[in-house]
């Protein structure tokens, strides 16, 4: 399956409706991005049931800023609308394949429970900070 180009207008819909979505933030002037591109394309072709998207950070500066992209290439993975992975740097093909397998294997009920617990802990920390101020 070919990769999908994402824009500010299509990003959220793709993430929320795409099931499992990998996103490569890249730029045409970035050497490591260009070296990584064939691995990413090959992974997309080998996994047609997943969405492999690309964001040109030059053309989509507002989206890159909103996603806090500080270095490229940056790879992000989303499953069922939840961000589950983000890392800067070009991944070798075996590492990318391993990442794909790990994201496939995620139990999203467990991930959501962990996120809820973390949010509860953060809220409790905020309350303690406010009381001691």
Secondary structure, 3 states (H helix, E strand, C coil): CCCEECCHHHHHHHHHHCCEEEEEEECCCCHHHHHHHHHHHHHHHHCCCCEEEEEECCCCHHHHHHCCCCCCCEEEEEECCEEEEEEECCCCHHHHHHHHHHHHHCCHHHHHHHHHHHHHHHHHHHHHHHHHC
